[in-house]
Amino acid sequence: MDMKDPGLIYQPDKFRFALVSHAAEVVDIVRRYCRSDTEELYTTIVGLDDAVDTARALIQDGYDVILGHGGTGGMIARSIGQPVVNIPITMLDIANALLVAAKEGRNIAVTSFATGREGFDTIKTILKLNVRQIVFDSQRELEDGVKKAIRNGVDTIVGGGVSRKIAARLQARTVIIKPGRQTIQEALEQARALAAARRKEMEHHERLRTIFDIMDDGMIGVDASGNLTFFNHTAETLLDMALAPYIGRPVSQLAKPMGLTDTLASGTKKSDEIVRFNDKELVVTSLPIRTHNAVSGAVCQLKEGRKIRNIDRKLRERIHRQGFIAKHTMADIAAVSPGMQKLIGKARKFAQTEAAILIYGETGTGKEFLTHALHDASRRRKAPFVAVNCAALPETLLESELFGHEEGAFTGAKKGGKIGLFELANHGTIFLDEIGDISNSVQVRLLRVLENKEVMRVGGDRIVPVDVRVISSTHKDLTGEVRAGRFRKDLYYRLAVLRLGLPPLRRRWEDVPDLLAPLLRQYRKAPACLTPGMRERIKSHTWPGNIREFNSLMESYLILLGDRQNDEHLFAELFEEYQRTGRPDNPHAAAEGQIPPLLAGVPVVDGGAPTSLMARLEKHKLNIIRQTLDGCGHNKTLAAKKLGISTNTLWRALRKAERNPR
């Protein structure tokens, strides 16, 4: 019998109660005390055997609370638990029913669900009635108990609607136990409080579920026994399996491989574990859930390995866009002379390998230029190219730059730590310029990186695998450094698997026209700006600063030439200045005296104290460097990049200015 009111329209702001009852009389009384402004009540009358299934179905239909009464309510509450409120049968309710029954007969039986009623003997004594109890746990037990009581002379059954049906078939009288007003009102208040709490909990649950469902990561949760408590759609997609049927049940086939079993047992977090499941590579992090200092469950986060690799690739591409790229190619290298052609041939072959390369040669021969070209010609060309000048940084700073550091590793360490250049260069190339100048302790750490393909940040305890191709350069005789004990032999053989020696300018005169061509294009000059006499002067010089010195001299000449076709007197004056500052006993002076490309178009004005042409050029160069440094927040690497010069050149200019302040 369905007691649902016809035309009842569900209003979402009202609580939804469902009364699963055994008698129409109970339904009428409960409905009398319901408040139409706060709740709607759906009612249905069922037998004991149908009560639990009916209640479960109503919960699935979205009812907030199930109400029950007597044995029917007791059975539902015992089987389901929350969200069930049972309207209890009090001794007063029984006493009232017994007084009614006493008017019908003298031999009475009262039905009691699960256990006998406390205080029953007292009621019998007070009312002076011949009353017995029928205790039951199921409808079958109730039927057997009622039949036995009637055979033993009972003529009136006091109980619920189910008892009435059984007694009617056996032609016995019945009296329904009806709940009192106070009992019903207390039960309804309890139902309202439970409904409000459940709605709040469900709202919180749905909010979390929505958050989990929009996440790109899979989420799985289990309770302390390993039973599945929640999951999101992404987890089902990553695992290729439906998880809804496992809610409230153990999922051992998932809990163990995902690390949840170990996390429950150990109570510790497991991070970034790589798991193979259903032919998919997953990265799993599992974390215990603690309640009152005890592990009450665990949750795991699933990431698809392929997506992580894609993220890593995008990060590398971003690094590439930020400037960690090779700027020169093999085609950019002037190679007319036989020696350079032979070197370029070797370089192209070396670029296709993964072996470490050592480039050696005098200062200014173009070692970094060649390194850019090697990276561009390699299979790693789309990955980062990271260069570091080992001679320009103090030992402690060099370690931090190369390998990174954790927060608090040393005074002044960057908050949150810093990624090292080896990590930045992952899958690409790292260029270690002036490798011969690194200290012994840095040599030891670098050797470990080359041998194990992994780095540990300064102050850290976590190993980070790296896949990096190493190219290094030096103007020193490293074999001599090894013999002198200043450079580790094992590190030398790691760095110098392949070797390329760049010839000095004095051994490659055939390349001079190609070296000069970019400058002529930049300043829109014809080759005739150099007379035969000037060309002879060029060949007569030893060029201790090599290409760097040559470019510096020629750029100075072209800047000062102006609109004239050529000027032998100007060239001679400049040449004499360079010969004085770049004499063989001071092989680095010419390199220090180079003019950066940004001097193009800058007028040379007599500043007062400096009187020679070179002094005036040096003053302008230093002013430009200092202004650029100020604009870059004194970031020397960025300033050198903006000036179009190497970091080495920038450092030399600054050191020279410190030694010779004006």
C-alpha distance (Angstrom), angle and dihedral (degrees) to the residues before:
residue distance angle dihedral
M1 . . .
D2 3.79 . .
M3 3.79 114.5 .
K4 3.79 96.0 -177.0
D5 3.80 111.1 138.5
P6 3.81 112.1 -112.0
G7 3.76 114.1 -117.9
L8 3.83 94.3 18.6
I9 3.79 107.5 154.9
Y10 3.79 119.5 -156.6
Q11 3.78 114.3 -120.7
P12 3.82 113.6 -164.7
D13 3.81 93.6 -144.9
K14 3.82 90.8 61.2
F15 3.78 127.2 78.8
R16 3.79 115.1 -110.9
F17 3.80 113.3 -135.7
A18 3.81 125.6 -179.0
L19 3.81 119.7 -161.4
V20 3.79 112.5 -154.5
S21 3.78 102.2 -167.7
H22 3.80 143.2 169.1
A23 3.80 98.6 -142.9
A24 3.79 140.5 38.0
E25 3.82 90.1 -136.1
V26 3.82 90.9 62.2
V27 3.81 90.4 47.7
D28 3.80 91.7 53.5
I29 3.80 93.3 49.5
V30 3.82 95.1 47.2
R31 3.81 92.0 46.9
R32 3.80 88.9 53.4
Y33 3.82 91.4 63.7
C34 3.83 99.3 41.1
R35 3.81 117.0 109.8
S36 3.78 113.3 -128.9
D37 3.81 92.0 -157.4
T38 3.83 94.9 60.6
E39 3.80 107.5 26.7
E40 3.75 146.0 22.2
L41 3.81 119.0 -144.2
Y42 3.77 126.6 -145.7
T43 3.83 115.3 -170.5
T44 3.77 134.8 -165.7
I45 3.81 132.0 173.8
V46 3.81 115.7 -139.6
G47 3.78 142.0 161.8
L48 3.78 123.6 -107.6
D49 3.79 94.8 -99.5
D50 3.81 92.7 53.0
A51 3.81 98.1 41.8
V52 3.79 100.0 88.0
D53 3.83 96.6 45.5
T54 3.81 90.6 46.5
A55 3.81 91.3 51.2
R56 3.81 92.5 48.8
A57 3.80 90.8 51.5
L58 3.79 91.5 50.5
I59 3.82 91.0 51.9
Q60 3.79 88.8 51.1
D61 3.82 88.3 51.7
G62 3.80 89.4 59.7
Y63 3.80 104.7 -99.6
D64 3.79 111.2 155.8
V65 3.82 99.4 -144.1
I66 3.81 136.1 10.9
L67 3.81 115.7 -141.7
G68 3.80 121.7 -156.8
H69 3.80 138.8 172.2
G70 3.78 135.8 -152.3
G71 3.80 119.3 -22.3
T72 3.80 92.4 -15.4
G73 3.79 92.3 54.8
G74 3.80 92.0 42.9
M75 3.79 92.4 53.9
I76 3.83 92.2 49.1
A77 3.81 93.1 47.5
R78 3.79 92.6 48.3
S79 3.81 93.4 48.8
I80 3.82 100.8 40.2
G81 3.79 108.4 20.1
Q82 3.78 109.0 -170.6
P83 3.01 130.7 62.5
V84 3.81 93.2 27.2
V85 3.81 127.0 108.5
N86 3.79 115.2 -169.2
I87 3.80 118.2 -154.7
P88 3.80 99.4 -135.5
I89 3.80 125.3 -134.1
T90 3.79 107.9 -125.5
M91 3.78 127.4 -157.5
L92 3.80 87.3 -111.9
D93 3.81 89.8 57.8
I94 3.82 89.2 50.5
A95 3.80 92.6 46.4
N96 3.81 91.0 52.5
A97 3.79 91.1 49.1
L98 3.83 91.7 47.6
L99 3.82 91.1 52.6
V100 3.80 88.8 54.3
A101 3.83 91.1 45.8
A102 3.81 91.8 49.8
K103 3.79 88.9 65.2
E104 3.83 89.3 58.5
G105 3.80 101.4 43.7
R106 3.80 146.4 -20.0
N107 3.82 100.9 -126.1
I108 3.79 106.5 70.8
A109 3.85 135.1 171.7
V110 3.80 125.3 -164.6
T111 3.82 120.7 -154.4
S112 3.82 117.1 -134.4
F113 3.81 125.2 -171.9
A114 3.83 117.5 -130.2
T115 3.82 98.7 -25.7
G116 3.76 139.6 28.4
R117 3.78 116.1 -93.2
E118 3.78 117.7 -100.0
G119 3.83 112.2 -123.7
F120 3.79 93.4 22.7
D121 3.81 94.0 127.2
T122 3.81 90.0 51.8
I123 3.81 90.6 54.2
K124 3.81 90.9 49.6
T125 3.80 91.1 51.6
I126 3.78 94.8 47.0
L127 3.82 94.4 46.8
K128 3.81 92.9 38.1
L129 3.80 91.2 -136.6
N130 3.78 132.1 147.1
V131 3.83 97.5 -122.2
R132 3.79 132.1 159.2
Q133 3.85 132.0 -174.9
I134 3.80 128.6 -120.4
V135 3.84 107.6 -156.8
F136 3.83 115.6 -164.3
D137 3.83 141.8 169.8
S138 3.80 99.7 -171.1
Q139 3.77 141.1 21.4
R140 3.80 90.5 -100.5
E141 3.82 91.1 54.5
L142 3.81 89.6 47.3
E143 3.81 92.0 51.9
D144 3.82 91.9 47.8
G145 3.81 91.5 47.4
V146 3.83 94.3 49.5
K147 3.83 92.2 47.4
K148 3.79 92.1 49.7
A149 3.81 92.3 48.0
I150 3.81 92.5 51.1
R151 3.82 91.2 48.3
N152 3.82 87.2 53.6
G153 3.78 92.6 55.3
V154 3.81 104.8 -87.8
D155 3.79 109.9 147.5
T156 3.83 101.0 177.3
I157 3.82 128.7 48.6
V158 3.82 118.7 -158.2
G159 3.82 113.0 -162.0
G160 3.78 143.4 78.4
G161 3.77 137.9 -38.1
V162 3.82 93.9 -81.1
S163 3.80 90.3 53.7
R164 3.80 88.7 50.7
K165 3.80 92.7 55.6
I166 3.78 92.3 49.4
A167 3.82 92.8 46.8
A168 3.79 92.0 47.4
R169 3.80 90.4 57.9
L170 3.82 88.4 52.4
Q171 3.83 92.5 46.1
A172 3.82 94.5 -115.5
R173 3.79 126.6 139.2
T174 3.86 119.3 -109.9
V175 3.76 137.7 -162.1
I176 3.82 120.8 -162.6
I177 3.81 117.4 -133.3
K178 3.78 104.8 -129.5
P179 3.81 124.1 -160.1
G180 3.79 118.0 -119.0
R181 3.79 126.4 -119.3
Q182 3.80 96.2 -105.7
T183 3.81 92.9 48.4
I184 3.80 92.0 50.7
Q185 3.79 93.4 46.6
E186 3.81 92.1 49.9
A187 3.81 90.6 49.1
L188 3.81 91.7 49.8
E189 3.81 91.7 49.6
Q190 3.79 89.0 50.8
A191 3.82 89.2 49.2
R192 3.82 91.6 51.2
A193 3.81 92.2 50.5
L194 3.80 91.4 46.9
A195 3.82 91.8 47.6
A196 3.81 92.1 50.5
A197 3.80 91.4 49.0
R198 3.80 92.1 47.1
R199 3.80 92.6 49.6
K200 3.77 90.9 50.1
E201 3.79 90.4 47.9
M202 3.80 91.9 47.0
E203 3.79 91.2 47.9
H204 3.80 89.1 52.6
H205 3.79 90.2 45.0
E206 3.81 92.8 50.2
R207 3.79 91.2 47.0
L208 3.80 89.8 53.6
R209 3.80 91.4 44.3
T210 3.82 90.5 51.6
I211 3.80 90.3 49.8
F212 3.79 91.1 47.8
D213 3.81 92.5 46.7
I214 3.80 94.1 53.7
M215 3.80 91.0 48.9
D216 3.77 118.5 103.9
D217 3.81 88.5 -142.1
G218 3.79 124.8 77.8
M219 3.82 117.7 -117.4
I220 3.82 127.2 -160.6
G221 3.80 127.3 175.3
V222 3.81 131.6 -169.7
D223 3.79 133.5 -177.0
A224 3.81 125.6 -122.0
S225 3.83 90.6 -81.1
G226 3.79 93.3 52.2
N227 3.82 95.0 -105.1
L228 3.80 115.6 147.5
T229 3.82 111.0 -106.0
F230 3.80 104.0 168.8
F231 3.79 144.3 -7.6
N232 3.79 138.2 169.2
H233 3.77 133.2 -126.4
T234 3.81 92.6 -104.6
A235 3.81 90.2 59.2
E236 3.82 90.7 55.3
T237 3.80 90.2 48.9
L238 3.81 94.0 48.8
L239 3.81 92.9 45.8
D240 3.83 95.3 40.9
M241 3.79 91.7 -134.5
A242 3.82 139.9 102.3
L243 3.80 111.1 -111.1
A244 3.82 101.9 -177.7
P245 3.85 93.8 87.5
Y246 3.82 89.6 58.2
I247 3.82 97.4 57.0
G248 3.80 107.2 127.3
R249 3.81 91.4 10.1
P250 3.81 132.6 96.2
V251 3.80 116.2 -93.1
S252 3.79 101.5 -165.8
Q253 3.82 92.4 158.7
L254 3.82 86.9 63.3
A255 3.80 104.6 28.3
K256 3.80 95.4 60.0
P257 3.84 101.2 46.9
M258 3.81 91.7 40.4
G259 3.81 90.9 55.2
L260 3.82 94.2 -116.2
T261 3.80 93.0 121.2
D262 3.81 91.9 53.3
T263 3.80 91.6 44.4
L264 3.81 91.6 52.3
A265 3.80 90.4 49.0
S266 3.81 98.1 43.6
G267 3.79 100.4 30.2
T268 3.82 89.6 -139.8
K269 3.79 133.7 120.1
K270 3.80 120.1 -107.1
S271 3.80 114.1 -157.9
D272 3.81 132.0 -157.5
E273 3.81 97.9 -12.1
I274 3.81 111.9 175.0
V275 3.83 111.4 -132.0
R276 3.80 131.4 -179.9
F277 3.82 111.4 -145.4
N278 3.81 126.9 165.5
D279 3.83 90.0 -13.3
K280 3.81 91.6 -54.5
E281 3.79 126.6 117.2
L282 3.80 109.1 -133.5
V283 3.80 131.2 -176.3
V284 3.81 107.6 -143.8
T285 3.81 131.6 -166.6
S286 3.82 116.8 -174.9
L287 3.79 126.2 -168.1
P288 3.83 131.6 -174.4
I289 3.82 120.6 -121.7
R290 3.81 110.7 -136.9
T291 3.79 126.0 -158.4
H292 3.81 119.5 179.4
N293 3.83 90.2 -12.1
A294 3.82 92.2 -55.5
V295 3.82 129.0 105.7
S296 3.80 105.1 -106.8
G297 3.77 97.5 170.1
A298 3.77 145.4 -35.1
V299 3.77 138.7 -117.8
C300 3.78 130.6 -157.2
Q301 3.78 132.3 -160.1
L302 3.80 118.8 -146.2
K303 3.80 124.7 -155.4
E304 3.75 125.4 -178.9
G305 3.80 111.0 -118.4
R306 3.80 92.0 -140.9
K307 3.82 91.7 56.6
I308 3.79 91.9 49.8
R309 3.79 89.4 53.2
N310 3.81 89.0 49.6
I311 3.80 90.4 51.4
D312 3.79 89.7 49.5
R313 3.80 89.3 50.3
K314 3.81 91.6 50.6
L315 3.79 90.9 49.5
R316 3.77 89.3 51.5
E317 3.80 89.9 49.0
R318 3.80 89.2 51.7
I319 3.80 89.6 51.0
H320 3.80 86.9 49.5
R321 3.81 90.6 53.5
Q322 3.80 90.9 47.5
G323 3.78 90.8 64.5
F324 3.80 107.7 -85.7
I325 3.78 90.4 126.8
A326 3.77 137.1 114.3
K327 3.81 110.6 -103.0
H328 3.81 100.4 -168.6
T329 3.80 136.1 56.5
M330 3.79 135.3 -158.9
A331 3.80 88.4 -101.3
D332 3.82 89.6 60.6
I333 3.82 92.7 61.5
A334 3.81 116.7 96.0
A335 3.80 103.9 -125.6
V336 3.79 112.7 161.9
S337 3.80 95.9 121.1
P338 3.84 116.4 85.9
G339 3.80 91.7 -120.7
M340 3.80 93.2 54.6
Q341 3.80 93.0 44.1
K342 3.78 89.8 53.7
L343 3.82 90.8 47.6
I344 3.82 92.9 49.7
G345 3.81 89.8 50.7
K346 3.81 90.3 54.3
A347 3.80 91.6 43.7
R348 3.81 92.6 55.0
K349 3.81 90.4 53.2
F350 3.81 93.0 44.7
A351 3.82 90.7 50.2
Q352 3.82 90.7 63.4
T353 3.81 92.6 58.4
E354 3.80 130.2 75.0
A355 3.82 94.3 -135.0
A356 3.80 122.3 120.2
I357 3.81 115.1 -100.1
L358 3.79 128.3 -150.9
I359 3.82 116.1 -158.7
Y360 3.78 115.5 -163.3
G361 3.76 132.8 -179.1
E362 3.77 144.0 113.3
T363 3.78 120.2 -57.4
G364 3.79 113.5 -79.5
T365 3.80 97.0 23.5
G366 3.83 94.1 118.3
K367 3.80 103.8 -99.4
E368 3.82 94.3 151.6
F369 3.82 90.5 44.8
L370 3.81 89.5 55.7
T371 3.82 91.0 47.5
H372 3.81 91.0 56.6
A373 3.80 88.8 51.6
L374 3.82 92.4 48.7
H375 3.80 91.2 53.7
D376 3.81 91.9 46.4
A377 3.82 90.8 52.6
S378 3.81 93.9 47.3
R379 3.79 131.7 89.3
R380 3.80 86.8 -108.4
R381 3.82 94.3 63.2
K382 3.83 93.3 117.1
A383 3.81 92.9 51.0
P384 3.83 125.7 78.3
F385 3.80 123.2 -66.4
V386 3.81 109.7 -155.0
A387 3.81 123.6 -176.0
V388 3.80 128.0 -168.7
N389 3.80 129.6 -178.4
C390 3.81 103.9 -136.6
A391 3.81 92.7 -169.0
A392 3.81 94.8 55.2
L393 3.81 97.8 60.2
P394 3.81 131.9 67.1
E395 3.80 115.9 -115.0
T396 3.83 98.0 -101.7
L397 3.79 93.4 44.7
L398 3.81 91.6 46.9
E399 3.83 90.8 54.6
S400 3.79 90.6 50.8
E401 3.81 91.9 47.6
L402 3.79 94.6 48.0
F403 3.79 101.0 40.5
G404 3.83 103.9 19.4
H405 3.79 126.1 -129.1
E406 3.79 140.2 -116.5
E407 3.79 123.3 -120.3
G408 3.82 110.4 -80.1
A409 3.81 93.3 14.1
F410 3.81 89.7 132.1
T411 3.78 140.6 -12.5
G412 3.78 108.3 -63.6
A413 3.81 94.0 16.9
K414 3.79 111.5 157.4
K415 3.81 115.0 -96.4
G416 3.78 108.8 -104.0
G417 3.80 91.4 17.4
K418 3.79 128.6 -96.5
I419 3.78 134.3 -99.1
G420 3.80 113.8 -120.9
L421 3.79 127.2 -125.8
F422 3.82 91.5 -109.7
E423 3.80 89.3 58.7
L424 3.81 91.2 45.2
A425 3.79 89.5 52.3
N426 3.82 93.5 51.2
H427 3.85 110.5 147.2
G428 3.81 88.2 6.9
T429 3.82 139.9 69.6
I430 3.79 131.8 -70.9
F431 3.80 118.5 -159.2
L432 3.80 115.4 -153.0
D433 3.81 104.5 -163.0
E434 3.83 117.9 -160.1
I435 3.81 91.7 8.8
G436 3.81 90.0 170.8
D437 3.81 90.8 72.7
I438 3.84 99.0 61.2
S439 3.80 119.8 113.3
N440 3.80 125.2 -111.4
S441 3.83 93.8 -105.3
V442 3.80 91.9 52.7
Q443 3.82 88.4 47.3
V444 3.82 89.6 56.7
R445 3.81 93.6 50.3
L446 3.79 92.4 44.4
L447 3.80 90.6 51.6
R448 3.82 90.3 55.0
V449 3.79 90.6 51.5
L450 3.80 92.4 50.9
E451 3.81 93.1 46.1
N452 3.82 99.7 42.9
K453 3.83 101.5 28.3
E454 3.81 90.0 -132.4
V455 3.79 138.2 98.9
M456 3.78 135.8 -152.1
R457 3.78 117.7 -153.8
V458 3.79 119.6 -122.6
G459 3.80 106.8 -88.6
G460 3.81 91.6 10.3
D461 3.79 134.4 115.6
R462 3.80 100.4 -159.5
I463 3.79 124.9 96.9
V464 3.82 116.0 -136.2
P465 3.83 117.0 -163.3
V466 3.81 115.0 -136.7
D467 3.78 133.3 -170.7
V468 3.80 105.2 -156.4
R469 3.79 135.2 153.2
V470 3.83 109.9 -140.9
I471 3.80 123.6 -145.7
S472 3.79 117.6 176.1
S473 3.78 135.3 -179.0
T474 3.78 138.6 -162.9
H475 3.80 140.1 174.2
K476 3.81 88.9 -154.0
D477 3.79 128.3 90.2
L478 3.81 97.0 -107.6
T479 3.78 93.7 -173.0
G480 3.80 87.4 57.9
E481 3.81 89.5 47.7
V482 3.82 88.9 52.4
R483 3.82 91.6 50.5
A484 3.81 90.0 49.0
G485 3.83 90.4 52.0
R486 3.80 94.1 -117.7
F487 3.80 95.1 111.9
R488 3.80 126.7 42.8
K489 3.78 114.3 -110.9
D490 3.82 93.4 -146.3
L491 3.80 91.2 52.4
Y492 3.80 91.5 47.5
Y493 3.81 91.6 56.0
R494 3.80 90.2 47.4
L495 3.81 91.8 52.4
A496 3.80 98.3 38.3
V497 3.82 101.3 52.0
L498 3.80 85.4 125.8
R499 3.81 122.8 21.5
L500 3.79 133.5 -159.0
G501 3.81 122.2 -173.2
L502 3.81 116.5 -158.6
P503 3.82 112.1 -148.7
P504 3.81 119.6 -131.1
L505 3.79 119.7 -107.0
R506 3.80 92.3 -105.3
R507 3.83 88.3 66.9
R508 3.81 96.7 50.0
W509 3.82 108.0 49.4
E510 3.82 89.6 147.0
D511 3.83 88.3 69.8
V512 3.82 95.5 56.5
P513 3.85 95.9 92.5
D514 3.82 90.6 51.8
L515 3.82 91.1 45.7
L516 3.82 90.1 50.6
A517 3.83 96.5 45.3
P518 3.87 97.6 80.3
L519 3.82 90.9 51.9
L520 3.81 92.2 48.8
R521 3.81 89.7 51.3
Q522 3.81 91.6 47.1
Y523 3.81 93.7 52.9
R524 3.81 95.4 32.2
K525 3.78 95.2 -121.1
A526 3.77 130.1 148.8
P527 3.82 122.8 -126.2
A528 3.83 86.1 -109.2
C529 3.82 88.4 76.5
L530 3.82 83.8 85.3
T531 3.79 113.5 62.5
P532 3.82 122.1 -154.6
G533 3.79 88.5 -102.3
M534 3.78 91.8 55.9
R535 3.80 90.8 49.2
E536 3.81 90.1 53.5
R537 3.81 89.8 51.3
I538 3.82 89.0 52.4
K539 3.79 91.7 53.1
S540 3.78 92.4 47.1
H541 3.82 93.2 58.6
T542 3.84 120.6 87.7
W543 3.85 92.9 -143.5
P544 3.79 99.7 -146.1
G545 3.82 87.7 -177.5
N546 3.83 90.5 49.8
I547 3.83 118.3 -165.2
R548 3.79 92.6 -6.9
E549 3.79 90.8 55.0
F550 3.82 92.2 43.1
N551 3.83 92.3 51.5
S552 3.79 90.8 46.4
L553 3.81 93.2 53.1
M554 3.79 94.9 43.3
E555 3.79 93.9 46.7
S556 3.82 90.5 50.9
Y557 3.81 90.1 50.6
L558 3.81 94.4 47.6
I559 3.84 92.2 47.3
L560 3.80 92.9 51.6
L561 3.82 95.3 39.3
G562 3.79 92.0 76.5
D563 3.81 114.7 174.8
R564 3.79 95.1 -18.9
Q565 3.80 118.9 112.2
N566 3.83 92.6 -133.5
D567 3.81 139.4 -25.5
E568 3.81 119.2 -156.8
H569 3.81 92.9 -177.2
L570 3.83 92.2 55.3
F571 3.79 91.0 45.8
A572 3.80 91.7 49.7
E573 3.81 91.7 50.3
L574 3.79 91.8 50.3
F575 3.78 91.9 43.6
E576 3.80 92.2 53.2
E577 3.81 90.3 50.3
Y578 3.82 90.2 52.4
Q579 3.78 92.7 45.7
R580 3.80 90.0 54.0
T581 3.82 95.1 46.9
G582 3.80 95.1 38.0
R583 3.80 102.1 45.0
P584 3.85 116.6 147.0
D585 3.83 94.4 -102.5
N586 3.81 88.8 61.0
P587 3.82 102.3 41.7
H588 3.81 95.9 168.8
A589 3.81 97.1 49.9
A590 3.77 94.7 85.5
A591 3.76 91.2 53.4
E592 3.76 90.2 49.4
G593 3.78 90.6 52.3
Q594 3.80 97.8 55.7
I595 3.79 119.8 128.6
P596 3.81 115.4 -127.1
P597 3.81 117.9 -126.3
L598 3.81 91.1 -112.4
L599 3.84 88.5 72.7
A600 3.80 88.2 75.2
G601 3.77 107.9 119.1
V602 3.82 95.2 6.8
P603 3.81 109.7 132.9
V604 3.76 115.7 -125.9
V605 3.79 107.9 -127.9
D606 3.77 125.8 -179.0
G607 3.80 105.2 -110.6
G608 3.77 95.3 -166.1
A609 3.78 111.0 -110.0
P610 3.84 101.4 46.2
T611 3.79 107.0 70.5
S612 3.82 105.7 171.2
L613 3.78 122.1 83.7
M614 3.80 91.9 -120.0
A615 3.80 92.3 50.3
R616 3.79 90.9 52.5
L617 3.80 91.7 48.7
E618 3.80 90.3 48.6
K619 3.79 90.8 51.2
H620 3.81 92.6 51.9
K621 3.79 91.1 46.0
L622 3.80 92.4 51.7
N623 3.81 92.3 47.3
I624 3.79 91.1 53.1
I625 3.82 92.1 47.5
R626 3.79 92.3 50.3
Q627 3.81 93.1 47.3
T628 3.80 90.9 49.3
L629 3.81 91.4 48.2
D630 3.82 90.2 52.3
G631 3.79 90.0 51.0
C632 3.81 91.2 50.5
G633 3.78 96.0 48.9
H634 3.83 89.2 -107.2
N635 3.81 91.3 -62.7
K636 3.81 98.7 152.3
T637 3.81 95.3 -166.1
L638 3.81 92.3 53.4
A639 3.82 92.0 43.0
A640 3.81 92.0 52.0
K641 3.80 89.6 49.6
K642 3.81 91.6 51.6
L643 3.80 92.0 46.8
G644 3.79 91.6 50.1
I645 3.81 93.3 -124.0
S646 3.79 133.5 111.9
T647 3.78 121.5 -94.8
N648 3.82 87.0 -117.9
T649 3.80 90.4 60.4
L650 3.79 92.0 48.3
W651 3.80 92.2 51.3
R652 3.81 92.2 47.3
A653 3.82 91.9 50.8
L654 3.79 92.0 50.4
R655 3.81 93.4 46.2
K656 3.80 90.3 48.7
A657 3.81 90.6 51.1
E658 3.82 89.8 51.3
R659 3.81 91.5 51.4
N660 3.82 93.2 46.1
P661 3.83 107.5 33.4
R662 3.78 115.1 -177.5
